[in-house]
Amino acid sequence: MKSIIVAGLLLGCAHGVQAGENYVQTELNTAIGGDSTTEIHVGRQGGTAKANWFVQGGPVITSTGTSDSTDMSVKIGGGVADVITHGLDFYGEVSAVAGDETNWATKVGAKFHFH
């Protein structure tokens, strides 16, 4: 499963997509008194003035305090701006972590910004 995720990510990044750019992102997530995860991802993002997208993936290191493990993760997402009214944006993300079993997660949200 890990090789399928990595192959999909590399193929997605390999072809030229209009208005896209490559990036590297690290992210640390820590539960107070609990486990922490560190993501080290490469990705590609792009879009227009009203819509954006991204795809990224790479290793995720989980530290439990007594041991560390490394799995592969991938995230795909995007957003749209000024949907109903000026300043209202919506975004979403689907992610998967492939370890002993694959764990899926989603994130959706809205943001209103004042101009």
N, C-alpha and C positions, 0 to 999 in steps of 0.2 A: 504494500500500500504506500509506503514511504516513497518508493521509486516512482510511482505513478504521480504523486503530488509534485515531486521535484521535476519530473519530465514535463508536466503540464505548465508549471511555472516557467521553466526555461523556454518552452515553445511560445508561451504567451509573451515573453520579454524579447524573443529573438526577432520577430517581424516588426516592421516599422508601422507604427500607429500614429495617425495625424494628431498633433498637439500633445504628444506623450513625452514623458521624461522618466529616466531611471533614477532610483534613489536607494539608500541604505538606511534602515531604521532599527534602533534598539529600543526596547521597552522593558521596564522592570515593574512587575506587579507583586505586591507584598501584602499578605493578610497579617494584621497585627497579632503577634503571637502565633502565627501559623506559617504555612509554606510560602515560598516566593518562586516566581518564574521570571526568567530573562529570555526575551525573544531577540534574535538577531536575524533580521529579514532583509532581503533584497526585493525590490519591487519596481513597478511601472505604474505611472499615473498620467491622467490626461483629462481632457474635457473641453467644454466651451464655457461661455460666460454664465450659462444657466444650469449646466449639468457637469458632473465630474465622476470619475471612476478610478479605481485602483485595484491592483492584484499584487500580493506580496507573499513571500514564504521563506522558510529557512528553519534552522534549529531553534528549539525552545528547551531551555535548561530549567528543570524543576529541582529546587533545594528544599528538603524537608527538615533540615537541621541535623539529621543523622546520615543522610545520603543525598547524592545528586543523580539525576537521570536526564538523558537527552532524547528528545523525540523530534519529529518534524511537524511544522504547522504551516498553514496557509490561510490567508484572508482575502476575500473578494468583497468589494463594496463600492459605494458611490453616494452621490447626493444630487439634489436639485435645489436651485435657489429661486427666491421670489415666486413661489408657487401660487398662492392665493392672493397675497398682497406683498408689496415691497417690504423686504426684510424678513420674510418667513422662509426658512430653509428646512428641508427634510433630508435625512441621511440614513444609511443602513449598511450592515456588514454581516457576512456569513463567514464563520471560521471553523477550521477543523484541526485537531491535534491527533496525529497518528502515532500511537504507542502500542501497548499490548492490545488495546482496542481503540477505535476511532471515536473521539468525542467531538460533537458538533455544538456550535453556539451561534446565536444571532444577536445583533444589536440594532435597534432602530431608535431614532430620536428626531426631535424638532428643535430648532433654535430661532429665536426672534431677536434680531439686532436692530438697534436704533441708529438711524443715520442723521 
